[in-house]
Amino acid sequence: MAQTIAPPAVGAVTPAPIPLKAIAPWALFTGVLMLVLLYFIGAEQGATSLLSGTDVHEWVHDGRHLLGFPCH
């Protein structure tokens, strides 16, 4: 079966493509933010701890267990 694509109806609004230059900064920001969150959930309060004390551990404790990271 061959399928044909019908042209858009008269007066239909088609979205304009978003250029890569507009997406790239947001994609980079999102990637860095996700890596920082992964660090704080997965590695903070360990050998590579950036902050002293147990405050960060207490804030992300349930997230660690939910994602399968051991913490104690």
The first five atom37 places (N, CA, C, CB, O) and aatype in JSON, in Angstrom:
{
  "aatype": [12, 0, 5, 16, 9, 0, 14, 14, 0, 19, 7, 0, 19, 16, 14, 0, 14, 9, 14, 10, 11, 0, 9, 0, 14, 17, 0, 10, 13, 16, 7, 19, 10, 12, 10, 19, 10, 10, 18, 13, 9, 7, 0, 6, 5, 7, 0, 16, 15, 10, 10, 15, 7, 16, 3, 19, 8, 6, 17, 19, 8, 3, 7, 1, 8, 10, 10, 7, 13, 14, 4, 8],
  "atom_mask": [
    [1, 1, 1, 1, 1],
    [1, 1, 1, 1, 1],
    [1, 1, 1, 1, 1],
    [1, 1, 1, 1, 1],
    [1, 1, 1, 1, 1],
    [1, 1, 1, 1, 1],
    [1, 1, 1, 1, 1],
    [1, 1, 1, 1, 1],
    [1, 1, 1, 1, 1],
    [1, 1, 1, 1, 1],
    [1, 1, 1, 0, 1],
    [1, 1, 1, 1, 1],
    [1, 1, 1, 1, 1],
    [1, 1, 1, 1, 1],
    [1, 1, 1, 1, 1],
    [1, 1, 1, 1, 1],
    [1, 1, 1, 1, 1],
    [1, 1, 1, 1, 1],
    [1, 1, 1, 1, 1],
    [1, 1, 1, 1, 1],
    [1, 1, 1, 1, 1],
    [1, 1, 1, 1, 1],
    [1, 1, 1, 1, 1],
    [1, 1, 1, 1, 1],
    [1, 1, 1, 1, 1],
    [1, 1, 1, 1, 1],
    [1, 1, 1, 1, 1],
    [1, 1, 1, 1, 1],
    [1, 1, 1, 1, 1],
    [1, 1, 1, 1, 1],
    [1, 1, 1, 0, 1],
    [1, 1, 1, 1, 1],
    [1, 1, 1, 1, 1],
    [1, 1, 1, 1, 1],
    [1, 1, 1, 1, 1],
    [1, 1, 1, 1, 1],
    [1, 1, 1, 1, 1],
    [1, 1, 1, 1, 1],
    [1, 1, 1, 1, 1],
    [1, 1, 1, 1, 1],
    [1, 1, 1, 1, 1],
    [1, 1, 1, 0, 1],
    [1, 1, 1, 1, 1],
    [1, 1, 1, 1, 1],
    [1, 1, 1, 1, 1],
    [1, 1, 1, 0, 1],
    [1, 1, 1, 1, 1],
    [1, 1, 1, 1, 1],
    [1, 1, 1, 1, 1],
    [1, 1, 1, 1, 1],
    [1, 1, 1, 1, 1],
    [1, 1, 1, 1, 1],
    [1, 1, 1, 0, 1],
    [1, 1, 1, 1, 1],
    [1, 1, 1, 1, 1],
    [1, 1, 1, 1, 1],
    [1, 1, 1, 1, 1],
    [1, 1, 1, 1, 1],
    [1, 1, 1, 1, 1],
    [1, 1, 1, 1, 1],
    [1, 1, 1, 1, 1],
    [1, 1, 1, 1, 1],
    [1, 1, 1, 0, 1],
    [1, 1, 1, 1, 1],
    [1, 1, 1, 1, 1],
    [1, 1, 1, 1, 1],
    [1, 1, 1, 1, 1],
    [1, 1, 1, 0, 1],
    [1, 1, 1, 1, 1],
    [1, 1, 1, 1, 1],
    [1, 1, 1, 1, 1],
    [1, 1, 1, 1, 1]
  ],
  "atom_positions": [
    [[0.82, -1.18, 0.0], [0.0, 0.0, 0.0], [0.87, 1.25, 0.0], [-0.94, -0.01, 1.2], [1.75, 1.41, 0.85]],
    [[0.64, 2.05, -0.9], [1.37, 3.3, -0.96], [0.58, 4.37, -0.23], [1.64, 3.72, -2.42], [-0.64, 4.5, -0.41]],
    [[1.26, 5.13, 0.57], [0.6, 6.22, 1.29], [1.03, 7.54, 0.67], [0.92, 6.18, 2.81], [2.2, 7.74, 0.35]],
    [[0.09, 8.4, 0.51], [0.41, 9.72, 0.0], [0.23, 10.75, 1.11], [-0.48, 10.08, -1.23], [-0.65, 10.61, 1.96]],
    [[1.05, 11.75, 1.09], [0.98, 12.82, 2.08], [0.21, 13.97, 1.45], [2.4, 13.28, 2.56], [0.59, 14.5, 0.41]],
    [[-0.87, 14.33, 2.09], [-1.7, 15.41, 1.57], [-1.07, 16.75, 1.91], [-3.14, 15.32, 2.14], [-0.48, 16.9, 2.98]],
    [[-1.17, 17.72, 1.02], [-0.65, 19.05, 1.32], [-1.46, 19.68, 2.45], [-0.68, 19.96, 0.05], [-2.62, 19.32, 2.65]],
    [[-0.86, 20.61, 3.2], [-1.6, 21.24, 4.29], [-2.83, 21.99, 3.77], [-0.7, 22.2, 5.07], [-2.83, 22.53, 2.66]],
    [[-3.84, 22.0, 4.58], [-5.08, 22.67, 4.19], [-4.84, 24.18, 4.09], [-6.22, 22.37, 5.21], [-3.93, 24.72, 4.71]],
    [[-5.66, 24.81, 3.32], [-5.55, 26.26, 3.14], [-5.8, 26.93, 4.49], [-6.56, 26.79, 2.05], [-6.79, 26.63, 5.16]],
    [[-4.92, 27.81, 4.88], [-5.05, 28.53, 6.15], [-4.45, 27.76, 7.33], [0.0, 0.0, 0.0], [-4.48, 28.26, 8.45]],
    [[-3.91, 26.56, 7.1], [-3.31, 25.79, 8.19], [-1.98, 26.41, 8.58], [-3.12, 24.3, 7.77], [-1.23, 26.89, 7.73]],
    [[-1.7, 26.38, 9.85], [-0.45, 26.94, 10.36], [0.58, 25.83, 10.48], [-0.67, 27.65, 11.73], [0.33, 24.81, 11.13]],
    [[1.72, 26.01, 9.85], [2.81, 25.05, 9.98], [3.9, 25.69, 10.82], [3.35, 24.6, 8.57], [4.28, 26.83, 10.58]],
    [[4.43, 24.96, 11.81], [5.47, 25.52, 12.66], [6.77, 25.73, 11.9], [5.7, 24.62, 13.88], [7.14, 24.93, 11.03]],
    [[7.46, 26.79, 12.22], [8.75, 27.07, 11.6], [9.81, 26.21, 12.27], [9.11, 28.58, 11.7], [9.75, 26.01, 13.48]],
    [[10.76, 25.7, 11.52], [11.83, 24.9, 12.14], [12.69, 25.77, 13.06], [12.71, 24.24, 11.04], [12.93, 26.95, 12.78]],
    [[13.15, 25.18, 14.14], [14.0, 25.9, 15.09], [15.44, 25.67, 14.68], [13.74, 25.44, 16.57], [15.87, 24.52, 14.57]],
    [[16.21, 26.73, 14.45], [17.6, 26.55, 14.02], [18.46, 25.96, 15.14], [18.18, 27.89, 13.56], [18.21, 26.18, 16.32]],
    [[19.47, 25.21, 14.74], [20.37, 24.55, 15.69], [21.08, 25.57, 16.57], [21.39, 23.7, 14.94], [21.35, 25.28, 17.74]],
    [[21.39, 26.75, 16.05], [22.06, 27.78, 16.84], [21.21, 28.24, 18.02], [22.42, 28.97, 15.97], [21.74, 28.7, 19.03]],
    [[19.89, 28.13, 17.9], [19.0, 28.52, 18.99], [18.86, 27.4, 20.02], [17.63, 28.9, 18.44], [18.61, 27.68, 21.2]],
    [[19.03, 26.16, 19.61], [18.87, 25.03, 20.51], [20.17, 24.7, 21.25], [18.4, 23.81, 19.74], [20.12, 24.27, 22.4]],
    [[21.31, 24.9, 20.62], [22.59, 24.48, 21.18], [22.88, 25.02, 22.58], [23.68, 24.89, 20.25], [23.29, 24.23, 23.43]],
    [[22.7, 26.31, 22.87], [23.0, 26.78, 24.23], [22.1, 26.13, 25.28], [22.84, 28.29, 24.3], [22.56, 25.81, 26.38]],
    [[20.83, 25.93, 24.95], [19.92, 25.29, 25.91], [20.26, 23.82, 26.11], [18.47, 25.43, 25.44], [20.14, 23.3, 27.21]],
    [[20.68, 23.15, 25.05], [21.08, 21.75, 25.16], [22.34, 21.62, 26.01], [21.31, 21.14, 23.75], [22.45, 20.71, 26.83]],
    [[23.29, 22.53, 25.82], [24.52, 22.52, 26.62], [24.2, 22.8, 28.09], [25.53, 23.55, 26.09], [24.71, 22.12, 28.98]],
    [[23.37, 23.8, 28.34], [22.98, 24.13, 29.71], [22.28, 22.94, 30.38], [22.06, 25.36, 29.73], [22.58, 22.62, 31.53]],
    [[21.37, 22.3, 29.68], [20.65, 21.15, 30.22], [21.61, 19.99, 30.5], [19.55, 20.71, 29.25], [21.49, 19.32, 31.52]],
    [[22.54, 19.76, 29.6], [23.52, 18.69, 29.8], [24.4, 18.93, 31.01], [0.0, 0.0, 0.0], [24.62, 18.01, 31.8]],
    [[24.89, 20.15, 31.18], [25.73, 20.47, 32.34], [24.91, 20.37, 33.62], [26.33, 21.9, 32.2], [25.4, 19.84, 34.63]],
    [[23.68, 20.86, 33.6], [22.82, 20.76, 34.77], [22.56, 19.31, 35.16], [21.49, 21.48, 34.51], [22.59, 18.97, 36.34]],
    [[22.33, 18.46, 34.18], [22.11, 17.04, 34.47], [23.36, 16.38, 35.04], [21.66, 16.31, 33.21], [23.26, 15.53, 35.92]],
    [[24.53, 16.75, 34.55], [25.77, 16.19, 35.1], [25.99, 16.64, 36.54], [26.97, 16.59, 34.24], [26.44, 15.85, 37.37]],
    [[25.69, 17.89, 36.83], [25.82, 18.39, 38.21], [24.85, 17.65, 39.12], [25.57, 19.92, 38.27], [25.22, 17.24, 40.22]],
    [[23.62, 17.48, 38.68], [22.64, 16.75, 39.49], [23.06, 15.29, 39.68], [21.26, 16.81, 38.83], [22.91, 14.75, 40.77]],
    [[23.57, 14.67, 38.65], [24.05, 13.29, 38.76], [25.2, 13.2, 39.76], [24.49, 12.76, 37.39], [25.28, 12.24, 40.52]],
    [[26.09, 14.19, 39.75], [27.18, 14.2, 40.71], [26.65, 14.29, 42.14], [28.14, 15.37, 40.43], [27.04, 13.51, 43.0]],
    [[25.74, 15.24, 42.37], [25.25, 15.43, 43.74], [24.44, 14.23, 44.22], [24.4, 16.68, 43.82], [24.49, 13.89, 45.4]],
    [[23.71, 13.59, 43.33], [22.94, 12.43, 43.75], [23.83, 11.2, 43.89], [21.82, 12.14, 42.75], [23.67, 10.42, 44.83]],
    [[24.77, 11.04, 42.98], [25.54, 9.8, 42.96], [26.86, 9.8, 43.67], [0.0, 0.0, 0.0], [27.3, 8.74, 44.11]],
    [[27.52, 10.94, 43.82], [28.88, 10.9, 44.34], [29.15, 11.84, 45.5], [29.81, 11.22, 43.25], [30.15, 11.65, 46.2]],
    [[28.33, 12.82, 45.74], [28.59, 13.76, 46.84], [28.55, 13.03, 48.17], [27.57, 14.93, 46.82], [27.76, 12.1, 48.34]],
    [[29.37, 13.44, 49.1], [29.54, 12.85, 50.42], [30.37, 11.58, 50.35], [28.19, 12.56, 51.06], [30.36, 10.76, 51.27]],
    [[31.07, 11.41, 49.27], [31.95, 10.26, 49.13], [33.39, 10.74, 49.11], [0.0, 0.0, 0.0], [33.74, 11.73, 49.74]],
    [[34.22, 10.02, 48.37], [35.64, 10.35, 48.3], [35.87, 11.68, 47.57], [36.4, 9.24, 47.59], [36.88, 12.34, 47.81]],
    [[34.95, 12.07, 46.71], [35.12, 13.31, 45.94], [34.22, 14.41, 46.45], [34.85, 13.06, 44.46], [33.77, 15.25, 45.66]],
    [[33.93, 14.45, 47.73], [33.0, 15.4, 48.31], [33.49, 16.84, 48.16], [32.77, 15.09, 49.77], [34.64, 17.14, 48.48]],
    [[32.62, 17.71, 47.67], [32.94, 19.13, 47.54], [32.49, 19.93, 48.75], [32.3, 19.7, 46.28], [33.09, 20.95, 49.09]],
    [[31.43, 19.46, 49.41], [30.86, 20.17, 50.54], [31.01, 19.31, 51.8], [29.37, 20.51, 50.28], [30.83, 18.09, 51.75]],
    [[31.33, 19.95, 52.91], [31.45, 19.19, 54.15], [30.08, 19.06, 54.82], [32.46, 19.87, 55.11], [29.16, 19.82, 54.51]],
    [[29.97, 18.12, 55.72], [28.71, 17.92, 56.43], [27.82, 16.91, 55.71], [0.0, 0.0, 0.0], [28.21, 16.33, 54.7]],
    [[26.63, 16.71, 56.25], [25.72, 15.71, 55.69], [24.47, 16.33, 55.09], [25.33, 14.72, 56.76], [23.52, 15.61, 54.79]],
    [[24.44, 17.65, 54.91], [23.24, 18.3, 54.4], [22.87, 17.82, 53.0], [23.43, 19.8, 54.39], [21.71, 17.51, 52.74]],
    [[23.84, 17.75, 52.1], [23.57, 17.31, 50.74], [23.09, 15.86, 50.75], [24.83, 17.46, 49.84], [22.16, 15.5, 50.03]],
    [[23.72, 15.05, 51.58], [23.33, 13.64, 51.68], [21.86, 13.52, 52.09], [24.22, 12.9, 52.68], [21.12, 12.72, 51.51]],
    [[21.46, 14.29, 53.07], [20.07, 14.21, 53.54], [19.08, 14.7, 52.49], [19.91, 15.03, 54.81], [17.97, 14.18, 52.41]],
    [[19.46, 15.68, 51.68], [18.56, 16.21, 50.65], [18.35, 15.22, 49.51], [19.1, 17.52, 50.1], [17.27, 15.16, 48.94]],
    [[19.37, 14.44, 49.17], [19.28, 13.55, 48.01], [19.22, 12.08, 48.4], [20.46, 13.78, 47.09], [19.34, 11.21, 47.54]],
    [[19.04, 11.79, 49.68], [19.07, 10.42, 50.18], [18.05, 9.52, 49.46], [18.79, 10.41, 51.68], [18.43, 8.45, 48.96]],
    [[16.8, 9.92, 49.39], [15.78, 9.09, 48.76], [16.02, 8.95, 47.26], [14.4, 9.67, 49.01], [15.74, 7.91, 46.67]],
    [[16.53, 10.01, 46.63], [16.85, 9.94, 45.21], [17.95, 8.94, 44.93], [0.0, 0.0, 0.0], [17.93, 8.27, 43.89]],
    [[18.9, 8.83, 45.83], [19.97, 7.85, 45.65], [19.41, 6.44, 45.64], [21.03, 7.99, 46.75], [19.76, 5.64, 44.78]],
    [[18.54, 6.15, 46.6], [17.97, 4.8, 46.65], [17.07, 4.55, 45.45], [17.18, 4.61, 47.95], [17.06, 3.45, 44.9]],
    [[16.31, 5.55, 45.04], [15.41, 5.4, 43.89], [16.2, 5.09, 42.62], [14.58, 6.67, 43.68], [15.75, 4.28, 41.8]],
    [[17.36, 5.71, 42.45], [18.18, 5.51, 41.25], [19.16, 4.35, 41.39], [18.94, 6.78, 40.92], [19.88, 4.03, 40.45]],
    [[19.2, 3.71, 42.56], [20.05, 2.54, 42.74], [21.47, 2.84, 43.21], [0.0, 0.0, 0.0], [22.32, 1.96, 43.16]],
    [[21.74, 4.06, 43.68], [23.06, 4.37, 44.2], [23.12, 3.96, 45.66], [23.38, 5.88, 44.02], [22.22, 4.31, 46.43]],
    [[24.15, 3.25, 46.07], [24.27, 2.94, 47.49], [24.79, 4.16, 48.24], [25.22, 1.72, 47.7], [25.59, 4.93, 47.71]],
    [[24.33, 4.35, 49.47], [24.83, 5.5, 50.22], [25.14, 5.15, 51.67], [23.81, 6.62, 50.18], [25.66, 5.99, 52.39]],
    [[24.85, 3.94, 52.1], [25.25, 3.54, 53.45], [25.25, 2.04, 53.57], [24.32, 4.14, 54.51], [25.57, 1.5, 54.63]]
  ]
}
